[in-house]
C-alpha cells in the first residue's frame, strides 16, 4: 500500500508538472498569436505606406514627364526661331550688301 501511495504521489507530481508545462505552452502560444496579429497589423501598415509612396512617385514621374515634354517643345521652338532669325540676318546682310553695291555703282556713274 505504501508503494501505491508513493506511486500515486509521483504520478500526481508528474501530472502537476505536465499541467504546468501545458499552461506555459498555452501562454507561449497566446503570446505568439498576439505577436502574429501585431506583425500582420504592421505588415498592413507598411503595405499601405508602400502603396502611398508608389502613388506619390508615379505622380511625380508623370509630372516630370510632362515637364520634359514641355521643355522639349520649347527647345524645338527656340531652335526653329534661331534658324528663322539666322535666315533673316543672312537675308538682311545680302540686302545690305546689294544696296551697298548699287550705291557704289551709282556713285561711279
Buried (B, 14 or more C-beta within 10 A) or exposed (E): EEEEEEEEEEEEEEEEEEEEEEEEEEEEEEEEEEEEEEEEEEEEEEEEEEEEEEEEEEEEEEEEEEEEEEEEEEEEEEEEEEEEEEEEEEEEEEEEEEEEEEEEEEEEE
